[in-house]
Amino acid sequence: MLTIVPGNGSGHEGGKDHAPSLIDEIVREGARRMLAEALQAGVDAKLAERARQDVA
């Protein structure tokens, strides 16, 4: 999986707590949902474009 967080990916380099904070989890989940919706919208648009081409 691609990561944009340097180090071990915990986001807490140098800190005692290696578990992600609640806000980190909320932000990551929100980002995942936005990306999934954007990807689905792109797929839907491409399929609709294909369907219009098939009809023409």
C-alpha positions as CSV (number, residue, x, y, z in Angstrom):
1,M,0.0,0.0,0.0
2,L,1.2,3.5,-0.8
3,T,1.9,5.7,2.1
4,I,2.7,9.4,2.4
5,V,3.8,9.3,6.0
6,P,7.5,9.0,6.5
7,G,9.0,6.4,8.9
8,N,7.0,3.5,10.1
9,G,3.6,5.0,9.1
10,S,2.4,5.5,12.7
11,G,2.6,9.3,12.4
12,H,4.1,9.5,15.8
13,E,7.8,9.3,15.2
14,G,9.7,10.0,18.4
15,G,6.6,9.8,20.6
16,K,5.9,7.2,23.3
17,D,2.5,6.2,21.9
18,H,2.7,4.3,18.6
19,A,-1.1,3.9,18.2
20,P,-2.8,6.4,16.0
21,S,-4.9,9.0,17.8
22,L,-8.7,9.0,17.5
23,I,-8.5,12.2,15.3
24,D,-6.0,10.5,13.0
25,E,-8.3,7.5,12.6
26,I,-11.3,9.8,11.9
27,V,-9.3,11.9,9.3
28,R,-8.0,8.7,7.6
29,E,-11.5,7.2,7.4
30,G,-12.9,10.4,6.0
31,A,-10.1,10.5,3.4
32,R,-10.8,6.9,2.4
33,R,-14.5,7.6,2.0
34,M,-13.9,10.7,-0.1
35,L,-11.4,8.8,-2.4
36,A,-13.8,5.9,-2.7
37,E,-16.7,8.2,-3.7
38,A,-14.5,10.1,-6.2
39,L,-13.3,6.8,-7.8
40,Q,-16.9,5.5,-8.0
41,A,-18.0,8.8,-9.5
42,G,-15.3,8.5,-12.1
43,V,-16.3,4.9,-12.9
44,D,-19.9,5.9,-13.2
45,A,-19.1,8.8,-15.5
46,K,-17.0,6.5,-17.7
47,L,-19.7,3.9,-17.9
48,A,-22.3,6.5,-18.7
49,E,-20.1,7.8,-21.5
50,R,-19.6,4.3,-22.9
51,A,-23.4,3.7,-22.8
52,R,-24.0,6.9,-24.7
53,Q,-21.4,5.9,-27.3
54,D,-23.0,2.4,-27.7
55,V,-26.5,4.0,-28.3
56,A,-25.2,6.4,-30.9
